[in-house]
Amino acid sequence: MVLPQISSVLTWAVTALLFVLVLLILYRLLLHPLAGVPGPKLAAASAAYEFYYDCILGGKYHFKIEELHRQYGPVVRINPWEVHINDPPYWDVLYSNSSKLDKDRWFYGGFVSTDPGATVATPSHDLHRVRRAAISTYFSSANVRKLEPVVLSRVQKLCDRLEEHRKSGQPINLSNAFRCLATDVVTYFAFPKPRSMLDTPDFSKDFTRLLRDFSSLITWQRHLKVVFPILMSIPDAVTVWMDSSGGSKQMVEYQRSFIDQSSMAVRRQGKPEDGSTPSILDAIASSPLLSEKDKTPQRIAEEAQLTVGAGTETTGATLAAFIYYVYSHRSVSDRLKAELEAAAPQWSEKSLLDHKTLEELPYLQACITESLRIASPVSGRLPRVNPRADMSFADPTTGKIYLFPKGTVMSMSMHDLHYNADFFPSPSSFEPQRWLDADAESLTRMQQSFTPYSRGGRNCVGQELAKQELTLTAGNLMLLFDFELYQTTERDVIMAHDWFAPYAELDSEGVRVIVR
């Protein structure tokens, strides 16, 4: 008699669950504050709609959202609790210094496996401001200028490697090389013991690809909060055994290094025994602004991991796009070469040009700016929440005003701004000249829609370092070398997957060149 009773209880439980789900779906479709916002009913009913495009199809929701905007207009409900807006003037409403909005805990939860997590994924505006204050000095313009020789030394190492390939005539994968350069630079700032990935013979090819695959798990972690904890719980020996390529072993060592470096920073409390410059991790471990909860090795390790990830992929991908587009247009590369050579009449090949010289070259800076625009280093949307007050949005096409109660998640994407044909005619074309030939009004409009580092209090804390790194690398490589694209097409640089950063097709080999 027990089994029928159990069956009856299970039947009632399942029935009750289905009833609750039906009521929830009806509420979301009919009574929810966002019920009047345009968009597909499936997206309004369940996050499974987003899960399908981002997890099952692999980073494709970005493209679906673009399609939804073409169908429904500038405001679209993309999941039960979030609206996405494609209206350039609204950018400063969400992301200006005066906004003081929180980040969406659900969306940015994809970046972290523990609480309290890293600064970039901190939901609270007030807590983020404190955490950012503990590290912002290290990324200030003054400190970046002071450490320019460090960046130049890494650029010189890359030049030495390029010279080896020039002599051998063998093609080189610059996508991997640039990511190694960016990793070596950012870990000098971030770690007590920096990495030296430029020394690896193949520019860490397997490891770089594994990092890309790891980035794809962000979307899975966002929807299923157990993904990272499960992966971290797998014994190292099992992880290595499952992957004979050696990439997983590197990943295990890479993950362990964050804990090791963080523990070292906690031990030395901002006072390196060897007299070296304190790192960002040292600043966090010894900051009087932070609570003890924010100074644990695990929390600092997540800070380190996201700092390195952000500083590596964005800069590396932009440099790869720069080389591809410049050398896809011979007139562009010839003009850029001429500008660089004219700027360095007394230049010796034994020394690299400094940032002050290179930042004053208008065509070089136009090429870098256009690379940032067309590559859009952050492809993912940037969700914000106002926990204190209601928000509104006026549809510029219909005049209809949408009211969003406090707590509503609202997001925009810099990629939408960078590819807006009203501001950037032929937006998919690489045209550095647009930044030099535009009249004052058009240039202002372009600058207002150019947001590779976002804006406001949540903008990229490392943007000064990124600008310096892009300028020193692009300028000196163009002066010292000539490149011939090798089995590389635009398919190797345009976005096919949005895993917060843009990634090309999975079978892409990246930007490869013959060094001349």
Contacts in CASP RR format, 6 or more apart in sequence:
PFRMAT RR
TARGET T0000
AUTHOR 0000-0000-0000
METHOD contacts of the structure
MODEL  1
MVLPQISSVLTWAVTALLFVLVLLILYRLLLHPLAGVPGPKLAAASAAYE
FYYDCILGGKYHFKIEELHRQYGPVVRINPWEVHINDPPYWDVLYSNSSK
LDKDRWFYGGFVSTDPGATVATPSHDLHRVRRAAISTYFSSANVRKLEPV
VLSRVQKLCDRLEEHRKSGQPINLSNAFRCLATDVVTYFAFPKPRSMLDT
PDFSKDFTRLLRDFSSLITWQRHLKVVFPILMSIPDAVTVWMDSSGGSKQ
MVEYQRSFIDQSSMAVRRQGKPEDGSTPSILDAIASSPLLSEKDKTPQRI
AEEAQLTVGAGTETTGATLAAFIYYVYSHRSVSDRLKAELEAAAPQWSEK
SLLDHKTLEELPYLQACITESLRIASPVSGRLPRVNPRADMSFADPTTGK
IYLFPKGTVMSMSMHDLHYNADFFPSPSSFEPQRWLDADAESLTRMQQSF
TPYSRGGRNCVGQELAKQELTLTAGNLMLLFDFELYQTTERDVIMAHDWF
APYAELDSEGVRVIVR
25 45 0 8 1.000
25 46 0 8 1.000
28 35 0 8 1.000
28 44 0 8 1.000
28 45 0 8 1.000
28 80 0 8 1.000
29 35 0 8 1.000
29 41 0 8 1.000
29 44 0 8 1.000
29 45 0 8 1.000
32 44 0 8 1.000
32 80 0 8 1.000
33 403 0 8 1.000
33 404 0 8 1.000
33 405 0 8 1.000
33 408 0 8 1.000
34 44 0 8 1.000
34 77 0 8 1.000
34 80 0 8 1.000
34 81 0 8 1.000
34 83 0 8 1.000
34 404 0 8 1.000
34 408 0 8 1.000
35 44 0 8 1.000
36 77 0 8 1.000
36 402 0 8 1.000
37 44 0 8 1.000
37 75 0 8 1.000
37 76 0 8 1.000
37 77 0 8 1.000
37 83 0 8 1.000
37 402 0 8 1.000
38 72 0 8 1.000
38 73 0 8 1.000
38 75 0 8 1.000
38 76 0 8 1.000
38 77 0 8 1.000
39 68 0 8 1.000
39 71 0 8 1.000
39 72 0 8 1.000
39 76 0 8 1.000
39 77 0 8 1.000
39 78 0 8 1.000
40 49 0 8 1.000
40 68 0 8 1.000
42 48 0 8 1.000
42 49 0 8 1.000
43 49 0 8 1.000
43 50 0 8 1.000
43 68 0 8 1.000
43 77 0 8 1.000
43 78 0 8 1.000
43 79 0 8 1.000
43 80 0 8 1.000
44 77 0 8 1.000
44 79 0 8 1.000
44 80 0 8 1.000
45 80 0 8 1.000
46 80 0 8 1.000
47 79 0 8 1.000
47 80 0 8 1.000
47 223 0 8 1.000
49 79 0 8 1.000
50 61 0 8 1.000
50 78 0 8 1.000
50 79 0 8 1.000
50 223 0 8 1.000
51 223 0 8 1.000
53 59 0 8 1.000
53 60 0 8 1.000
53 61 0 8 1.000
53 64 0 8 1.000
54 60 0 8 1.000
54 61 0 8 1.000
54 219 0 8 1.000
54 222 0 8 1.000
54 223 0 8 1.000
54 498 0 8 1.000
55 219 0 8 1.000
55 220 0 8 1.000
55 223 0 8 1.000
58 216 0 8 1.000
58 219 0 8 1.000
58 497 0 8 1.000
59 216 0 8 1.000
59 219 0 8 1.000
59 497 0 8 1.000
59 498 0 8 1.000
59 499 0 8 1.000
60 497 0 8 1.000
60 498 0 8 1.000
61 78 0 8 1.000
61 498 0 8 1.000
62 379 0 8 1.000
62 380 0 8 1.000
62 381 0 8 1.000
62 413 0 8 1.000
62 415 0 8 1.000
62 495 0 8 1.000
62 498 0 8 1.000
63 498 0 8 1.000
65 76 0 8 1.000
65 78 0 8 1.000
65 84 0 8 1.000
65 381 0 8 1.000
65 413 0 8 1.000
66 416 0 8 1.000
68 76 0 8 1.000
68 78 0 8 1.000
68 84 0 8 1.000
69 76 0 8 1.000
69 84 0 8 1.000
69 86 0 8 1.000
69 416 0 8 1.000
73 86 0 8 1.000
73 395 0 8 1.000
73 397 0 8 1.000
74 85 0 8 1.000
74 86 0 8 1.000
74 87 0 8 1.000
74 395 0 8 1.000
74 396 0 8 1.000
74 397 0 8 1.000
75 83 0 8 1.000
75 84 0 8 1.000
75 85 0 8 1.000
75 86 0 8 1.000
75 87 0 8 1.000
75 393 0 8 1.000
75 395 0 8 1.000
75 402 0 8 1.000
76 83 0 8 1.000
76 84 0 8 1.000
77 83 0 8 1.000
78 84 0 8 1.000
78 411 0 8 1.000
81 106 0 8 1.000
81 408 0 8 1.000
81 409 0 8 1.000
82 104 0 8 1.000
82 107 0 8 1.000
82 383 0 8 1.000
82 408 0 8 1.000
82 409 0 8 1.000
82 410 0 8 1.000
82 411 0 8 1.000
83 393 0 8 1.000
83 402 0 8 1.000
83 404 0 8 1.000
83 408 0 8 1.000
83 409 0 8 1.000
83 410 0 8 1.000
83 411 0 8 1.000
84 381 0 8 1.000
84 410 0 8 1.000
84 411 0 8 1.000
84 412 0 8 1.000
84 413 0 8 1.000
85 94 0 8 1.000
85 393 0 8 1.000
85 410 0 8 1.000
85 411 0 8 1.000
85 412 0 8 1.000
86 412 0 8 1.000
86 413 0 8 1.000
86 416 0 8 1.000
87 393 0 8 1.000
87 396 0 8 1.000
88 416 0 8 1.000
88 417 0 8 1.000
88 420 0 8 1.000
88 422 0 8 1.000
88 423 0 8 1.000
88 448 0 8 1.000
88 449 0 8 1.000
89 396 0 8 1.000
90 393 0 8 1.000
90 412 0 8 1.000
91 412 0 8 1.000
91 417 0 8 1.000
91 449 0 8 1.000
91 451 0 8 1.000
91 455 0 8 1.000
92 455 0 8 1.000
93 99 0 8 1.000
93 391 0 8 1.000
94 101 0 8 1.000
94 382 0 8 1.000
94 384 0 8 1.000
94 410 0 8 1.000
94 411 0 8 1.000
94 412 0 8 1.000
95 382 0 8 1.000
95 384 0 8 1.000
95 412 0 8 1.000
95 451 0 8 1.000
95 454 0 8 1.000
95 455 0 8 1.000
95 456 0 8 1.000
95 458 0 8 1.000
95 459 0 8 1.000
96 455 0 8 1.000
96 456 0 8 1.000
97 455 0 8 1.000
97 456 0 8 1.000
97 457 0 8 1.000
99 384 0 8 1.000
99 386 0 8 1.000
99 456 0 8 1.000
100 125 0 8 1.000
101 125 0 8 1.000
101 384 0 8 1.000
101 385 0 8 1.000
101 386 0 8 1.000
102 123 0 8 1.000
102 124 0 8 1.000
102 125 0 8 1.000
102 384 0 8 1.000
102 385 0 8 1.000
102 386 0 8 1.000
102 387 0 8 1.000
103 121 0 8 1.000
103 122 0 8 1.000
103 123 0 8 1.000
103 128 0 8 1.000
103 383 0 8 1.000
103 384 0 8 1.000
103 385 0 8 1.000
103 458 0 8 1.000
104 123 0 8 1.000
104 383 0 8 1.000
104 384 0 8 1.000
104 385 0 8 1.000
104 409 0 8 1.000
104 411 0 8 1.000
105 123 0 8 1.000
106 222 0 8 1.000
106 409 0 8 1.000
107 222 0 8 1.000
107 381 0 8 1.000
107 383 0 8 1.000
107 409 0 8 1.000
107 411 0 8 1.000
108 120 0 8 1.000
108 121 0 8 1.000
108 122 0 8 1.000
108 123 0 8 1.000
108 383 0 8 1.000
109 121 0 8 1.000
109 221 0 8 1.000
109 222 0 8 1.000
109 225 0 8 1.000
110 121 0 8 1.000
110 218 0 8 1.000
110 219 0 8 1.000
110 221 0 8 1.000
110 222 0 8 1.000
110 225 0 8 1.000
110 228 0 8 1.000
111 118 0 8 1.000
111 120 0 8 1.000
111 121 0 8 1.000
111 218 0 8 1.000
111 221 0 8 1.000
111 306 0 8 1.000
111 500 0 8 1.000
112 118 0 8 1.000
112 121 0 8 1.000
112 228 0 8 1.000
112 302 0 8 1.000
112 306 0 8 1.000
113 221 0 8 1.000
113 228 0 8 1.000
113 229 0 8 1.000
113 232 0 8 1.000
113 302 0 8 1.000
114 298 0 8 1.000
114 299 0 8 1.000
114 302 0 8 1.000
116 122 0 8 1.000
116 127 0 8 1.000
116 293 0 8 1.000
116 294 0 8 1.000
116 299 0 8 1.000
117 299 0 8 1.000
117 302 0 8 1.000
117 303 0 8 1.000
118 299 0 8 1.000
118 302 0 8 1.000
118 303 0 8 1.000
118 305 0 8 1.000
118 306 0 8 1.000
118 307 0 8 1.000
119 128 0 8 1.000
119 131 0 8 1.000
119 132 0 8 1.000
119 135 0 8 1.000
119 303 0 8 1.000
119 306 0 8 1.000
119 461 0 8 1.000
120 306 0 8 1.000
120 307 0 8 1.000
120 310 0 8 1.000
121 306 0 8 1.000
122 128 0 8 1.000
122 131 0 8 1.000
123 385 0 8 1.000
128 458 0 8 1.000
129 457 0 8 1.000
130 289 0 8 1.000
130 290 0 8 1.000
131 290 0 8 1.000
131 294 0 8 1.000
132 457 0 8 1.000
132 461 0 8 1.000
133 289 0 8 1.000
134 283 0 8 1.000
134 284 0 8 1.000
134 287 0 8 1.000
134 289 0 8 1.000
134 290 0 8 1.000
135 280 0 8 1.000
135 283 0 8 1.000
135 284 0 8 1.000
135 461 0 8 1.000
136 461 0 8 1.000
137 143 0 8 1.000
137 283 0 8 1.000
138 189 0 8 1.000
138 279 0 8 1.000
138 280 0 8 1.000
138 283 0 8 1.000
139 189 0 8 1.000
139 461 0 8 1.000
139 462 0 8 1.000
139 463 0 8 1.000
139 464 0 8 1.000
139 465 0 8 1.000
140 464 0 8 1.000
141 464 0 8 1.000
144 464 0 8 1.000
144 465 0 8 1.000
144 468 0 8 1.000
145 355 0 8 1.000
145 468 0 8 1.000
147 188 0 8 1.000
147 189 0 8 1.000
147 277 0 8 1.000
148 354 0 8 1.000
148 355 0 8 1.000
148 468 0 8 1.000
148 472 0 8 1.000
150 185 0 8 1.000
150 188 0 8 1.000
151 185 0 8 1.000
151 465 0 8 1.000
151 468 0 8 1.000
151 469 0 8 1.000
151 472 0 8 1.000
152 352 0 8 1.000
152 354 0 8 1.000
152 472 0 8 1.000
154 181 0 8 1.000
154 184 0 8 1.000
154 185 0 8 1.000
154 188 0 8 1.000
154 198 0 8 1.000
155 181 0 8 1.000
155 352 0 8 1.000
155 472 0 8 1.000
155 473 0 8 1.000
155 476 0 8 1.000
155 477 0 8 1.000
156 352 0 8 1.000
157 181 0 8 1.000
157 184 0 8 1.000
157 198 0 8 1.000
157 199 0 8 1.000
158 177 0 8 1.000
158 180 0 8 1.000
158 181 0 8 1.000
158 198 0 8 1.000
158 473 0 8 1.000
158 477 0 8 1.000
159 352 0 8 1.000
159 476 0 8 1.000
159 477 0 8 1.000
159 480 0 8 1.000
159 481 0 8 1.000
161 172 0 8 1.000
161 177 0 8 1.000
161 198 0 8 1.000
162 172 0 8 1.000
162 177 0 8 1.000
162 477 0 8 1.000
162 480 0 8 1.000
162 481 0 8 1.000
162 515 0 8 1.000
163 515 0 8 1.000
165 171 0 8 1.000
165 172 0 8 1.000
165 515 0 8 1.000
166 481 0 8 1.000
166 515 0 8 1.000
166 516 0 8 1.000
169 514 0 8 1.000
169 515 0 8 1.000
171 486 0 8 1.000
171 487 0 8 1.000
171 512 0 8 1.000
171 513 0 8 1.000
171 514 0 8 1.000
172 203 0 8 1.000
172 512 0 8 1.000
172 513 0 8 1.000
172 514 0 8 1.000
172 515 0 8 1.000
173 202 0 8 1.000
173 203 0 8 1.000
173 205 0 8 1.000
173 509 0 8 1.000
173 510 0 8 1.000
173 511 0 8 1.000
173 512 0 8 1.000
174 319 0 8 1.000
174 320 0 8 1.000
174 323 0 8 1.000
174 483 0 8 1.000
174 510 0 8 1.000
174 511 0 8 1.000
174 512 0 8 1.000
174 513 0 8 1.000
175 208 0 8 1.000
175 316 0 8 1.000
175 317 0 8 1.000
175 320 0 8 1.000
175 492 0 8 1.000
175 510 0 8 1.000
175 511 0 8 1.000
175 512 0 8 1.000
176 202 0 8 1.000
176 203 0 8 1.000
176 204 0 8 1.000
176 205 0 8 1.000
176 208 0 8 1.000
176 510 0 8 1.000
177 198 0 8 1.000
177 203 0 8 1.000
178 315 0 8 1.000
178 316 0 8 1.000
178 317 0 8 1.000
178 319 0 8 1.000
178 320 0 8 1.000
178 473 0 8 1.000
179 197 0 8 1.000
179 203 0 8 1.000
179 204 0 8 1.000
179 208 0 8 1.000
179 312 0 8 1.000
179 313 0 8 1.000
179 316 0 8 1.000
179 317 0 8 1.000
180 197 0 8 1.000
180 198 0 8 1.000
180 200 0 8 1.000
180 203 0 8 1.000
180 204 0 8 1.000
180 208 0 8 1.000
181 198 0 8 1.000
181 316 0 8 1.000
181 319 0 8 1.000
181 469 0 8 1.000
181 473 0 8 1.000
182 311 0 8 1.000
182 312 0 8 1.000
182 313 0 8 1.000
182 315 0 8 1.000
182 316 0 8 1.000
182 319 0 8 1.000
182 469 0 8 1.000
183 195 0 8 1.000
183 197 0 8 1.000
183 308 0 8 1.000
183 312 0 8 1.000
184 194 0 8 1.000
184 195 0 8 1.000
184 196 0 8 1.000
184 197 0 8 1.000
184 198 0 8 1.000
185 315 0 8 1.000
185 465 0 8 1.000
185 469 0 8 1.000
186 307 0 8 1.000
186 308 0 8 1.000
186 309 0 8 1.000
186 311 0 8 1.000
186 312 0 8 1.000
186 465 0 8 1.000
187 194 0 8 1.000
187 195 0 8 1.000
187 308 0 8 1.000
188 194 0 8 1.000
188 279 0 8 1.000
189 279 0 8 1.000
189 280 0 8 1.000
189 465 0 8 1.000
190 279 0 8 1.000
190 280 0 8 1.000
190 281 0 8 1.000
190 304 0 8 1.000
190 307 0 8 1.000
190 308 0 8 1.000
191 261 0 8 1.000
191 279 0 8 1.000
191 280 0 8 1.000
191 281 0 8 1.000
191 304 0 8 1.000
192 261 0 8 1.000
192 264 0 8 1.000
192 265 0 8 1.000
192 268 0 8 1.000
192 272 0 8 1.000
192 276 0 8 1.000
192 279 0 8 1.000
192 281 0 8 1.000
192 282 0 8 1.000
193 261 0 8 1.000
193 264 0 8 1.000
195 257 0 8 1.000
197 203 0 8 1.000
197 204 0 8 1.000
204 250 0 8 1.000
206 245 0 8 1.000
206 246 0 8 1.000
206 247 0 8 1.000
206 250 0 8 1.000
207 247 0 8 1.000
207 250 0 8 1.000
207 251 0 8 1.000
207 254 0 8 1.000
210 247 0 8 1.000
210 248 0 8 1.000
210 250 0 8 1.000
210 251 0 8 1.000
211 251 0 8 1.000
211 309 0 8 1.000
211 312 0 8 1.000
211 313 0 8 1.000
212 499 0 8 1.000
212 503 0 8 1.000
214 251 0 8 1.000
215 313 0 8 1.000
215 499 0 8 1.000
215 500 0 8 1.000
215 501 0 8 1.000
215 503 0 8 1.000
216 497 0 8 1.000
216 499 0 8 1.000
216 503 0 8 1.000
217 227 0 8 1.000
217 228 0 8 1.000
217 231 0 8 1.000
218 499 0 8 1.000
218 500 0 8 1.000
219 499 0 8 1.000
220 227 0 8 1.000
221 227 0 8 1.000
221 228 0 8 1.000
232 255 0 8 1.000
236 252 0 8 1.000
236 256 0 8 1.000
239 248 0 8 1.000
239 249 0 8 1.000
239 251 0 8 1.000
239 252 0 8 1.000
240 246 0 8 1.000
240 248 0 8 1.000
240 249 0 8 1.000
240 252 0 8 1.000
242 248 0 8 1.000
243 249 0 8 1.000
255 305 0 8 1.000
258 301 0 8 1.000
258 302 0 8 1.000
258 304 0 8 1.000
258 305 0 8 1.000
259 297 0 8 1.000
259 298 0 8 1.000
259 301 0 8 1.000
261 281 0 8 1.000
261 301 0 8 1.000
261 304 0 8 1.000
262 281 0 8 1.000
262 285 0 8 1.000
262 297 0 8 1.000
262 298 0 8 1.000
262 300 0 8 1.000
262 301 0 8 1.000
262 303 0 8 1.000
262 304 0 8 1.000
263 297 0 8 1.000
264 281 0 8 1.000
265 279 0 8 1.000
265 281 0 8 1.000
265 282 0 8 1.000
265 284 0 8 1.000
265 285 0 8 1.000
265 300 0 8 1.000
266 285 0 8 1.000
266 295 0 8 1.000
266 296 0 8 1.000
266 297 0 8 1.000
266 300 0 8 1.000
268 282 0 8 1.000
268 285 0 8 1.000
269 282 0 8 1.000
269 285 0 8 1.000
269 286 0 8 1.000
270 278 0 8 1.000
270 282 0 8 1.000
270 283 0 8 1.000
270 285 0 8 1.000
270 286 0 8 1.000
271 278 0 8 1.000
271 282 0 8 1.000
271 286 0 8 1.000
272 278 0 8 1.000
272 282 0 8 1.000
278 286 0 8 1.000
280 303 0 8 1.000
280 304 0 8 1.000
280 307 0 8 1.000
281 300 0 8 1.000
281 303 0 8 1.000
281 304 0 8 1.000
284 290 0 8 1.000
284 294 0 8 1.000
284 295 0 8 1.000
284 300 0 8 1.000
284 303 0 8 1.000
285 295 0 8 1.000
285 300 0 8 1.000
287 295 0 8 1.000
293 299 0 8 1.000
310 460 0 8 1.000
310 462 0 8 1.000
311 462 0 8 1.000
311 466 0 8 1.000
313 377 0 8 1.000
313 501 0 8 1.000
314 377 0 8 1.000
314 378 0 8 1.000
314 466 0 8 1.000
314 501 0 8 1.000
315 377 0 8 1.000
315 466 0 8 1.000
315 469 0 8 1.000
315 470 0 8 1.000
317 375 0 8 1.000
317 377 0 8 1.000
317 493 0 8 1.000
317 501 0 8 1.000
317 502 0 8 1.000
318 371 0 8 1.000
318 372 0 8 1.000
318 375 0 8 1.000
318 377 0 8 1.000
318 470 0 8 1.000
319 371 0 8 1.000
319 470 0 8 1.000
319 473 0 8 1.000
319 474 0 8 1.000
320 493 0 8 1.000
320 510 0 8 1.000
320 511 0 8 1.000
321 371 0 8 1.000
321 374 0 8 1.000
321 375 0 8 1.000
321 493 0 8 1.000
321 511 0 8 1.000
322 367 0 8 1.000
322 368 0 8 1.000
322 371 0 8 1.000
322 470 0 8 1.000
322 474 0 8 1.000
323 477 0 8 1.000
323 483 0 8 1.000
323 511 0 8 1.000
323 513 0 8 1.000
324 485 0 8 1.000
324 488 0 8 1.000
324 490 0 8 1.000
324 492 0 8 1.000
324 493 0 8 1.000
324 511 0 8 1.000
325 332 0 8 1.000
325 367 0 8 1.000
325 370 0 8 1.000
325 371 0 8 1.000
325 374 0 8 1.000
325 430 0 8 1.000
325 493 0 8 1.000
326 332 0 8 1.000
326 333 0 8 1.000
326 336 0 8 1.000
326 367 0 8 1.000
326 478 0 8 1.000
327 333 0 8 1.000
327 483 0 8 1.000
327 484 0 8 1.000
327 485 0 8 1.000
327 513 0 8 1.000
328 430 0 8 1.000
328 485 0 8 1.000
328 490 0 8 1.000
329 430 0 8 1.000
332 367 0 8 1.000
332 430 0 8 1.000
332 432 0 8 1.000
333 478 0 8 1.000
333 482 0 8 1.000
335 363 0 8 1.000
336 363 0 8 1.000
336 364 0 8 1.000
336 367 0 8 1.000
336 478 0 8 1.000
337 478 0 8 1.000
337 479 0 8 1.000
337 482 0 8 1.000
339 361 0 8 1.000
339 362 0 8 1.000
339 363 0 8 1.000
339 364 0 8 1.000
340 353 0 8 1.000
340 361 0 8 1.000
340 364 0 8 1.000
340 475 0 8 1.000
340 478 0 8 1.000
340 479 0 8 1.000
341 479 0 8 1.000
343 353 0 8 1.000
343 357 0 8 1.000
343 358 0 8 1.000
343 360 0 8 1.000
343 361 0 8 1.000
344 353 0 8 1.000
344 357 0 8 1.000
344 479 0 8 1.000
347 353 0 8 1.000
347 479 0 8 1.000
349 480 0 8 1.000
352 472 0 8 1.000
352 476 0 8 1.000
353 472 0 8 1.000
353 475 0 8 1.000
353 476 0 8 1.000
353 479 0 8 1.000
354 472 0 8 1.000
355 468 0 8 1.000
355 471 0 8 1.000
355 472 0 8 1.000
358 364 0 8 1.000
358 471 0 8 1.000
358 472 0 8 1.000
358 475 0 8 1.000
358 476 0 8 1.000
359 365 0 8 1.000
359 471 0 8 1.000
361 475 0 8 1.000
362 436 0 8 1.000
363 432 0 8 1.000
363 436 0 8 1.000
364 471 0 8 1.000
364 474 0 8 1.000
364 475 0 8 1.000
364 478 0 8 1.000
365 435 0 8 1.000
365 471 0 8 1.000
366 432 0 8 1.000
366 433 0 8 1.000
366 435 0 8 1.000
366 436 0 8 1.000
367 432 0 8 1.000
367 474 0 8 1.000
368 470 0 8 1.000
368 471 0 8 1.000
368 474 0 8 1.000
369 432 0 8 1.000
369 435 0 8 1.000
369 450 0 8 1.000
370 430 0 8 1.000
370 431 0 8 1.000
370 432 0 8 1.000
370 434 0 8 1.000
370 435 0 8 1.000
371 430 0 8 1.000
371 470 0 8 1.000
372 450 0 8 1.000
372 452 0 8 1.000
372 470 0 8 1.000
373 418 0 8 1.000
373 424 0 8 1.000
373 450 0 8 1.000
373 452 0 8 1.000
374 418 0 8 1.000
374 427 0 8 1.000
374 428 0 8 1.000
374 430 0 8 1.000
375 493 0 8 1.000
375 502 0 8 1.000
376 414 0 8 1.000
376 415 0 8 1.000
376 418 0 8 1.000
376 419 0 8 1.000
376 452 0 8 1.000
376 495 0 8 1.000
376 502 0 8 1.000
377 452 0 8 1.000
377 501 0 8 1.000
377 502 0 8 1.000
378 414 0 8 1.000
378 452 0 8 1.000
378 454 0 8 1.000
378 500 0 8 1.000
378 501 0 8 1.000
379 413 0 8 1.000
379 415 0 8 1.000
379 495 0 8 1.000
379 498 0 8 1.000
379 500 0 8 1.000
379 501 0 8 1.000
379 502 0 8 1.000
380 413 0 8 1.000
380 415 0 8 1.000
380 498 0 8 1.000
380 500 0 8 1.000
380 501 0 8 1.000
381 411 0 8 1.000
381 412 0 8 1.000
381 413 0 8 1.000
382 411 0 8 1.000
382 412 0 8 1.000
382 413 0 8 1.000
382 414 0 8 1.000
382 454 0 8 1.000
382 458 0 8 1.000
383 409 0 8 1.000
383 410 0 8 1.000
383 411 0 8 1.000
384 409 0 8 1.000
384 410 0 8 1.000
384 411 0 8 1.000
385 407 0 8 1.000
385 408 0 8 1.000
385 409 0 8 1.000
385 410 0 8 1.000
386 406 0 8 1.000
386 407 0 8 1.000
386 408 0 8 1.000
386 410 0 8 1.000
387 406 0 8 1.000
387 407 0 8 1.000
388 406 0 8 1.000
389 406 0 8 1.000
390 403 0 8 1.000
390 404 0 8 1.000
390 405 0 8 1.000
390 406 0 8 1.000
391 403 0 8 1.000
391 404 0 8 1.000
391 406 0 8 1.000
391 408 0 8 1.000
391 410 0 8 1.000
392 401 0 8 1.000
392 402 0 8 1.000
392 403 0 8 1.000
392 404 0 8 1.000
393 401 0 8 1.000
393 402 0 8 1.000
393 404 0 8 1.000
393 410 0 8 1.000
394 400 0 8 1.000
394 401 0 8 1.000
394 402 0 8 1.000
395 401 0 8 1.000
395 402 0 8 1.000
404 410 0 8 1.000
414 451 0 8 1.000
414 452 0 8 1.000
414 454 0 8 1.000
415 495 0 8 1.000
415 502 0 8 1.000
417 423 0 8 1.000
417 449 0 8 1.000
417 450 0 8 1.000
417 451 0 8 1.000
418 424 0 8 1.000
418 427 0 8 1.000
418 449 0 8 1.000
418 450 0 8 1.000
418 451 0 8 1.000
418 452 0 8 1.000
419 427 0 8 1.000
419 428 0 8 1.000
420 427 0 8 1.000
420 449 0 8 1.000
421 427 0 8 1.000
423 445 0 8 1.000
423 446 0 8 1.000
423 448 0 8 1.000
423 449 0 8 1.000
424 434 0 8 1.000
424 446 0 8 1.000
424 449 0 8 1.000
425 434 0 8 1.000
434 446 0 8 1.000
435 443 0 8 1.000
435 446 0 8 1.000
438 446 0 8 1.000
453 459 0 8 1.000
453 460 0 8 1.000
453 462 0 8 1.000
453 463 0 8 1.000
453 466 0 8 1.000
454 460 0 8 1.000
460 466 0 8 1.000
481 515 0 8 1.000
481 516 0 8 1.000
482 515 0 8 1.000
482 516 0 8 1.000
483 513 0 8 1.000
483 514 0 8 1.000
483 515 0 8 1.000
483 516 0 8 1.000
484 513 0 8 1.000
484 514 0 8 1.000
484 516 0 8 1.000
485 511 0 8 1.000
485 512 0 8 1.000
485 513 0 8 1.000
486 512 0 8 1.000
486 513 0 8 1.000
486 514 0 8 1.000
487 509 0 8 1.000
487 512 0 8 1.000
488 509 0 8 1.000
488 510 0 8 1.000
488 511 0 8 1.000
488 512 0 8 1.000
488 513 0 8 1.000
491 504 0 8 1.000
491 505 0 8 1.000
491 508 0 8 1.000
492 504 0 8 1.000
492 505 0 8 1.000
492 508 0 8 1.000
492 509 0 8 1.000
492 510 0 8 1.000
492 511 0 8 1.000
493 504 0 8 1.000
493 510 0 8 1.000
493 511 0 8 1.000
494 504 0 8 1.000
495 502 0 8 1.000
495 503 0 8 1.000
495 504 0 8 1.000
496 503 0 8 1.000
496 504 0 8 1.000
496 505 0 8 1.000
496 506 0 8 1.000
496 508 0 8 1.000
497 503 0 8 1.000
497 504 0 8 1.000
497 505 0 8 1.000
497 506 0 8 1.000
504 510 0 8 1.000
END
